[in-house]
Amino acid sequence: GLPLGLPLGWDGWVVQVDLSLQAPGHTGLVSTALVRELVAQIRPLRPLALVVKQLIKAHGLGDPYRGGVSAYAVVLMLTFFLFQRKNERNQNKPSPVAASSSPATKAAA
């Protein structure tokens, strides 16, 4: 993409725009579809991403062309985090088979 800062509107506002032209390596549309699907499937992703993106912006780290983090990267990192967290919770739950064959369950029977 080609990052541009365009003066637009009133009071000298600047709108950051990233122009992408169709090219063999262009994955913008696929990436957009992926983010939409992730947000639709993982309920906490959207509000968490909005908070993290606001924190990144507040600390001046939201411009990937200057060493910051892109919104796409934030979504991917949070998706990984949420999946890891879900896996950890599932590993800590006792399995129904193990619970039914535990000595305490047998003694109660």
NORLIN-V600263 format. One line per field, one symbol per residue. ss: DSSP state (~ for helix, > for strand, _ for the rest). psi: psi as a letter, one per 30 degrees, with the letter a starting at -180 (. if undefined). burial: + if it has 24 or more other C-alpha atoms within 12 Angstrom, else -. A space follows every 10 residues. Layout:
# NORLIN-V600263
ss = ???
psi = ???
burial = ???
This chain:
# NORLIN-V600263
ss = _>>>>>>___ ___>>>>>>_ _______~~~ ~~~~~~~~~~ ~_~~~~~~~~ ~~~~~~~~__ ___~~~____ ~~~~~~~~~~ ~~~~~~~~~~ ~~___~~~~~ __~~~~~~_
psi = ljkkjkkkbl ggkkkkkjkk lklegjgeee eeeeeeeeee fjefeeeeee eeeeeeefgg ggjffggakl eeeeeeeeee eeeeeeeeee ffkkkeeeef gleeeeef.
burial = ---------- ---------- ---------- ----+--++- -+--++--+- -++------- --+-----++ ++-+++-++- -+-------- ---------- ---------
